[in-house]
Each structure stands twice: as structure tokens, then as C-alpha cells.
Amino acid sequence: MLLKTQAATEIAQFLAHHPTPEQIVAFHPSSLVAERAYELIQADRDGLLTEEERKELDSYLVIEYLMGLIKLEAHRQLRQLAS
């Protein structure tokens, strides 16, 4: 479960530093996380995921969804500040 652990660690470390809304919007996972996610998505499309890889991908997708919600809120805050 490298992807889930690495992605969660990166996000936790990022959020622990109290990022600004601009920094949140600009956040991207490391190349290690992005490459592993791509590999799992490709394997899923090809129907080649093992059960363990399925769990790894599902966990990552939950983490990615939550980060998307955080980014959405950061965008909302930036719009409020601009008006």
C-alpha cells in the first residue's frame, strides 16, 4: 500500500504547515505518487489489478477526493477575498 501511505503522508505534512489557500490550490502530489497512481489506473483499465492493488487504488482515490474538496474550499475562499 505504498501509494496510500505515501499520498496520505505528503498531504498530512503539507497541511501541517498551515498552507494558504493559494498554496492549497497549487498543491500536487509528488512524481512518485503520480506515477504509481498512473500505473494502477492503467492496470485497472486493462483489467490486471490484483486485489491488493485494487485496495491501494481505492484508498488513493478517497485521499484524492478529499484533497479535491479541500481545494474547492480554498478556491471559494480566494473568490471571497477577491470580491
NORPE-V964455 format. One record per residue. N is the residue number from 0. RES is the residue in three letters. PSI is psi in whole degrees, -180 to 180 (* if undefined). OMEGA is omega in degrees with one decimal (NA if undefined). BURIAL is # if it has 24 or more other C-alpha atoms within 12 Angstrom, else .. Layout:
n:N res:RES psi:PSI omega:OMEGA burial:BURIAL
n:N res:RES psi:PSI omega:OMEGA burial:BURIAL
This chain:
n:0 res:MET psi:42 omega:179.9 burial:.
n:1 res:LEU psi:-46 omega:-174.3 burial:.
n:2 res:LEU psi:-49 omega:-179.4 burial:#
n:3 res:LYS psi:-48 omega:-177.9 burial:#
n:4 res:THR psi:-47 omega:-178.5 burial:.
n:5 res:GLN psi:-45 omega:-179.2 burial:#
n:6 res:ALA psi:-46 omega:-179.9 burial:#
n:7 res:ALA psi:-41 omega:178.8 burial:#
n:8 res:THR psi:-46 omega:179.4 burial:.
n:9 res:GLU psi:-44 omega:-178.8 burial:#
n:10 res:ILE psi:-42 omega:179.1 burial:#
n:11 res:ALA psi:-44 omega:178.9 burial:.
n:12 res:GLN psi:-41 omega:178.8 burial:.
n:13 res:PHE psi:-50 omega:-177.3 burial:.
n:14 res:LEU psi:-27 omega:179.1 burial:.
n:15 res:ALA psi:-20 omega:179.7 burial:.
n:16 res:HIS psi:14 omega:176.3 burial:.
n:17 res:HIS psi:63 omega:-177.6 burial:.
n:18 res:PRO psi:154 omega:174.9 burial:.
n:19 res:THR psi:164 omega:175.6 burial:.
n:20 res:PRO psi:-37 omega:178.5 burial:.
n:21 res:GLU psi:-42 omega:179.6 burial:.
n:22 res:GLN psi:-37 omega:178.3 burial:.
n:23 res:ILE psi:-47 omega:179.9 burial:#
n:24 res:VAL psi:-36 omega:-176.9 burial:.
n:25 res:ALA psi:-8 omega:-175.8 burial:.
n:26 res:PHE psi:136 omega:173.1 burial:.
n:27 res:HIS psi:148 omega:177.0 burial:.
n:28 res:PRO psi:162 omega:178.0 burial:#
n:29 res:SER psi:164 omega:178.0 burial:.
n:30 res:SER psi:-32 omega:177.4 burial:.
n:31 res:LEU psi:-48 omega:-179.8 burial:.
n:32 res:VAL psi:-46 omega:-178.7 burial:#
n:33 res:ALA psi:-42 omega:-179.8 burial:.
n:34 res:GLU psi:-42 omega:179.2 burial:.
n:35 res:ARG psi:-42 omega:178.0 burial:#
n:36 res:ALA psi:-44 omega:179.0 burial:#
n:37 res:TYR psi:-44 omega:178.9 burial:.
n:38 res:GLU psi:-45 omega:-178.5 burial:.
n:39 res:LEU psi:-40 omega:178.9 burial:#
n:40 res:ILE psi:-42 omega:178.1 burial:.
n:41 res:GLN psi:-44 omega:179.0 burial:.
n:42 res:ALA psi:-37 omega:177.6 burial:.
n:43 res:ASP psi:-45 omega:178.7 burial:.
n:44 res:ARG psi:-35 omega:-179.4 burial:.
n:45 res:ASP psi:-2 omega:-179.7 burial:.
n:46 res:GLY psi:30 omega:-174.2 burial:.
n:47 res:LEU psi:10 omega:-178.2 burial:.
n:48 res:LEU psi:137 omega:169.9 burial:.
n:49 res:THR psi:170 omega:178.7 burial:.
n:50 res:GLU psi:-41 omega:179.0 burial:.
n:51 res:GLU psi:-42 omega:177.9 burial:.
n:52 res:GLU psi:-36 omega:176.8 burial:#
n:53 res:ARG psi:-45 omega:178.3 burial:#
n:54 res:LYS psi:-42 omega:179.3 burial:.
n:55 res:GLU psi:-47 omega:179.8 burial:#
n:56 res:LEU psi:-45 omega:179.8 burial:#
n:57 res:ASP psi:-43 omega:178.7 burial:.
n:58 res:SER psi:-43 omega:178.3 burial:#
n:59 res:TYR psi:-42 omega:-179.0 burial:#
n:60 res:LEU psi:-35 omega:175.5 burial:#
n:61 res:VAL psi:-45 omega:178.6 burial:.
n:62 res:ILE psi:-44 omega:-180.0 burial:#
n:63 res:GLU psi:-38 omega:177.4 burial:#
n:64 res:TYR psi:-46 omega:179.6 burial:.
n:65 res:LEU psi:-41 omega:177.8 burial:.
n:66 res:MET psi:-35 omega:175.6 burial:#
n:67 res:GLY psi:-40 omega:176.8 burial:.
n:68 res:LEU psi:-40 omega:178.0 burial:.
n:69 res:ILE psi:-43 omega:178.5 burial:#
n:70 res:LYS psi:-38 omega:177.6 burial:#
n:71 res:LEU psi:-44 omega:177.6 burial:.
n:72 res:GLU psi:-39 omega:178.0 burial:.
n:73 res:ALA psi:-41 omega:176.0 burial:.
n:74 res:HIS psi:-43 omega:179.4 burial:.
n:75 res:ARG psi:-44 omega:178.9 burial:.
n:76 res:GLN psi:-41 omega:179.2 burial:.
n:77 res:LEU psi:-39 omega:177.4 burial:.
n:78 res:ARG psi:-40 omega:179.0 burial:.
n:79 res:GLN psi:-40 omega:179.4 burial:.
n:80 res:LEU psi:-32 omega:-177.9 burial:.
n:81 res:ALA psi:-20 omega:-177.1 burial:.
n:82 res:SER psi:* omega:NA burial:.
